[in-house]
Amino acid sequence: MRFDKVIFSACLVSLLSVPLCLLARGGAAKETAGHLVVDMVVDHIEITAGFDGDWLKIYGVRPPRGDVVIALKGPKQTIKIRRKEHTAAGWRYMSNVTFKHVPSYYSVASTAPLTEILPKKIRTDTNMGIGMEALAFSTDAKPEQAAVFKKEFMRQQYAKNLYSEAKQGVTEISSNFFSTSFFLPDNVLIGDYEIEVLHVDKGAVTERIRLPFKVTHVGINSWALRVSNKHALLYGIMCVALAILSGWFSNRLKRIL
């Protein structure tokens, strides 16, 4: 009855204008910081065999003035970006850059464009900032080379729907009540995610909330992942044996029919 929960919360906000109206139910996480209250419809997403993406819905209450910025960050990873160059022998990978501590997923939504509500100093702060400008990739490459490869990586992530920025992606249902949704495509990594919510007033961050969120495998996918990680050789033998058995059975079936 998640829909009833949202409607109930909205009514209380309109009538009482107090943040305590958001009541967590059914295991959903809730955090408060001053006058900012944030909640999720679910605190995890399960990936099954037929998973084709899912939506994470977030809602909350904020002070009457100011704006809200929400970011969803995925597990960090190390990646290597390679670039092909044409040589006398044909196209070859001639250069590469390795980035560390890179979010596998990063999506930002706000009630207004970040350039209008936050000064550049805060937007580009790699420790406390939020948004694409605040993303810092650790690398040993030269700054000029790193910038080129980072731009290409960002382009690829946008194309895969793993990075996104909605300038007005937070919906203001009333003067206090807000909501937004993040889409997680079928190629998201499993692991621990983090939701970061900021209340911004007159160019300053007045409140900040962080919430944990999980993407997990369930069913046969979960079992296969555990076996492949812990017993790689056994998993490989099982896959080969299954392929041989499937081929043999298919051949026998053709002869019978």
N, C-alpha and C positions, 0 to 999 in steps of 0.2 A: 504494500500500500504506500509506495513511495510518493505517488502523485498526491495522495491525501496529505502527506507530510508537508510537501511544498506549499500547497494551498493553505493549510492550517498556519504555517509560519508566516506567509504573506499577509494573511488576515490580521494576525497579532501585531505585525509590524505596522500596518496601516492604522490600527486602533490604538495601540499602546506606545508605539515608537520606542520599544526597548529591545536590546539585542538578545535578551534571554529567551525570546520567543523561538529561537532555533533549538530544537530538541533532537539530540542524536538518537537514532533508532536502528535496530537491526545491525549493529556493529559498525556503522559509519562513523568516521572520525569527526571530532569537533574541536576547534581551538578558539580561544578568545584572547584578545589583547586590547585592553581599554574598551573602546566602543566598537571595535571591529570583531565580528563573529563570522567564522567560515565553517562550512560543512560540506560533505560529499554524499551523494546518493549511495555510492559503494566505495569501499576502501581498497578494492583490488579488482583486477580483470583476469579471467581465466582463459587461457589459450587451449582450445581443443582441436581435434582433427579438422573440423570444418570452419575454423576461425577465419573470418574475412574482415576483421577490424571491428572496433567498438568505440562507443562514446563514453567519456568521463564527464559527468555533470557536477558542477560546483555551484554553490549558492551561498549567500551570506548577507549580513547587515553591516552597514558602515555609517559613520557620522553624516549628517545632512550635507555638509560641505566637502569639497575635494573630489578626488578621483581614485579609482581602483586599478591596480595592475596585477595580473596573475600570470605566473609562469609555471610550466610543467617541465621538469628536467628528468631525463632518463639516466640509466647507469653509465658511468664513465668508462671509456675504453681507449686503447692505443691503436692508432691507425697509420697506415703507410700509403701515401698518395704518390703514384708514379706518373711520369709524363713521357709520351712517345715523341720521338724526333726522327725526322727523315734523314737517313744516311745513305752512303753509297751501297750499303748492303740491304737497304730497305728500311722499313719502320722498326725502330727498336726503342726499348725503354732506356733512356739515357740519364735521367735524373729522378730523384725521389726525395720526399720529405716525410719524416715520421712525427706525428703529433701525439702527445700524451694528455691524459685527463680530459678527453673530449666527450661531451654528452652525446650519447647515442640518439637521444630524442630531446628536442627543445622547442617548445611552443609558448608564445606570449600573446596575451589578450589584455586589452585595456579599455577604459571608458572613453578615452580620447587618445590621439597619437602621442607617443612618448616624447616626441620633439616639442610638443606643446605643453606638457605637464611636468617634465623633468629637465633640469639643465644638463648640458653635455658632461659636466664634471661627474655627475651622479650616474648618467647613462653609461659612461665608459669606465666606471670604477669596476675592476675585475673582481674585487672582493665583495662589495656591497651593492653594486649596480645590478640592473636587470634589463633584459632585452638583448638583441643580437650584438650590439656594440660592446656589451660587457663580456662577451664570450672570449676567454683567453685560452689559447692552446699552447701547451708547453712543448718547445722544440729546440734543437741545437742548430737549426738552419739559420742562415743569415736573414735579417728582417725583411729585405726586399724579396727574397725567394720564398720565405714563409708566407708573406702576404699574398703572393700569386697562387700558391698551392691552397691556402686557406679559402680564398675566394672560390676556387674550383670545387673544393670539398663542400662548401656551403651551397653552391649551385646544385650539386648532386643530392644533397640532403633535402633541399626544397623539392626537387623532382620526385623524390621517393616519399614525399609527405611526412618526413621525419623532422623537418624544421618548418616552422611557420610563424607568422606574426600578424595578428588581426588588430589593426589600429583602433577599431571600435568593436571589438569582439565581446566585451562585457556588456550585457543588457541591463539597463536600469529599470527594474519593474516598478519601483516607486522611488521616493526621495531617499529612502534608506536601503531598500531591498535590491540586491543584484544577483545575477546568475551568468554563467558561461559554460561552454562545453568544449572539450578537446577531443579530437578524433585520433585514435591510435590505430594505425593501419596494420595489416597482417604481417608486416615485416619488422615489427618492434621487437627489441630484445627483452627477454625476461629478466627480472631483477627488481631492485629497489628504486623507486622513483621518488621525487620530491616536488611538492606543490608549494610555491612561494607566493604569498599575497601581500601586497603593499597598499597602504592608504597614503595618498599624496595630497598635500594641501599647500598651495602657494609655492610650488617648486621644491618642497621639502618632504622627505619620507617621515611621516608621523607615527606609523605603526607598521609592523612587519610580523607575519605569521608563516610558519613552515609546518607542513603536514606530510606524513609518510604515505606512500601509495605503492602497491605491488602489482606486477604483472607476472603471472605464474603459469606453468604448464600443468595440465591435469589429464587423467586418463592414460591411454596408451602412449601419448606424446611424452608425458612426464616419465613413464617407465623407460622408454627408449632413450631419453636424454640422460637419465641416471646411468644406465648401462653403458652408453657410448662414452661417458665421461670417466667412469670408474673402471670399466673393463673394455677398453678400446679393441683389443685383440679378439676377445670373445664376441663382441658386437659385430666385428668385421666377418668372423667365421659364420655367425648366424645369418648375416645378410647374404653371403655367398651361398650357403646351404639352402636358404629359402628361395633364392633365384634358381638354383639347380632343380630343386623340388618342383617349383612352379612350372619350369620348362618341361620337366619329365611328365608331370601330370597333364599339361596341355597337349603334349604329343600323344599320350595314351588315350586321351579323350577324343582326339581327332581320329585315331584308328578305330575306336569303338563306334563312333558315329559314321 
